Amino acid sequence: MVFTRKDGTYAGTDIIKYPYKIIHKELGISNCRFYDLRGSYATKSLYYGVKIKDIATILGHSNIETTENYYIKSSEKTRKEANKKFELTTYSKIIEQMGGILCWKIVLLLII
């Protein structure tokens, strides 16, 4: 998130940090930094199909790597979904008939 004034110039993050602290204090939330919002935004946007380049641009990053390294987080849910997608793309009745797990090990060794 990049905050701007009405004329479009950069306003910095101070415009939101103070209200953010007040809200957190009233709700009893601790250990949640302002930049955690940016990370949540980036991670959720990627999850819902927004291109990484667009997320980086919105966050004001000139390099996609900054967004990837510091803002995008993996979750147990997304890892499970990735595993399900892998299973769907590699499913084969032949592998199932030949002994399942043993054949999966062979397939994984071939991929790696």
Buried (B, 14 or more C-beta within 10 A) or exposed (E): EEEEEEEEEEBEBEEBEEEBEEEBEEEEEEEEEBEEBBBEBBBEBBEEEBEBEEBBBBBEBEEBEEBBEBBBEEEEEEEEEEEEEEEEEEEEEEBEEEEEEEBBEEEEEEEE
